Amino acid sequence: MSPKTITIGKKEFGLGCLKPDPTFVSSVPVFGDRVETLDRKTLERLAKSPVATGRTLFSSSWIMNQGKYGSCNGWSAASALRRARRRCGHKDAVLSGTYVYSLINGNRDNGSMLDDGMRVITEQGVATVDRVSPSQIYRKQYNTAAADREASRFKALECYRLEMIDELWTALALGWDCVVVVHANSSFSKLNSKGIAGYSRGMGNHAVGADGLLWVGGEIVADGWNHWGLQYGDMGRMFLTYRHFEETIGVHSFYAIRSATDDGDERPPRPIR
């Protein structure tokens, strides 16, 4: 069965975030067990005074395009790790979401679970787009040995599972890069006058990223990014509210990336004299 798609401007873009196996127990530490969740008053204050939010740090050149494949989870994981590396001061590497997806899709283009994407970026790492292109969603389509060697250079060092929306808001306020799930249908393809994506009820079918906390329209929002190219939303971006997550966070294992491993092939930056 092929993943469901959304049509935007006569082009199809894939969904594909699957509900996790009910027997699965994640070993990733819970954010709230390791980091103090900020109170609502503090979160509102920080949202109203954003510093270095996603749109400040990451231009439209950071927006990727998954096309019609159900690889949203892979692209969310790879792109969030790419952002985390940038915040850590590493040289930018354009990481491949299809490499991640190829490891977790079971050789079928039928989507994947968020937990599996998180496991790949922490344990195996992510190859670059130059090594695994957006259309190479199966392992047989690329040089696996070379891709796996390259992937070992680019890993997430520290991830935390988000179980409550205030944990997500806190992670974003701290400047961490997050992978989340929304329920996307035709309404999600349109933004309102404030830049907020359309909302629909559901258990979640599409993984996206968030890299900043803002105050928009009288409420806290996540500064989100999609991977349907620049024709989606505001040059690939959208704002996401509490409503987008109130059902999906209880089903899928949202997570935040605090840091990334050093690339062994990369020299440390030289200080300016």
Secondary structure, DSSP 8 states (H G I E B T S, - for coil): ----EEEETTEEEE--EE---TT----S-BHHHHS----HHHHHHHHHS--S-HHHH--GGG--B-TTSS-HHHHHHHHHHHHHHHHTT-----B-HHHHHHHHSTTSSS-EEHHHHHHHHHHT---BTTTS-TT--SGGGS-HHHHHHHHTTS-EEEEEEE-SHHHHHHHHHTT-EEEEEE--SGGGG-B-TTSBB----SS--EEEEEEEEEEETTEEEEEEE-SB-TTSTBTTEEEE-HHHHTTGGGTS-EEEEEEE---TTS-------
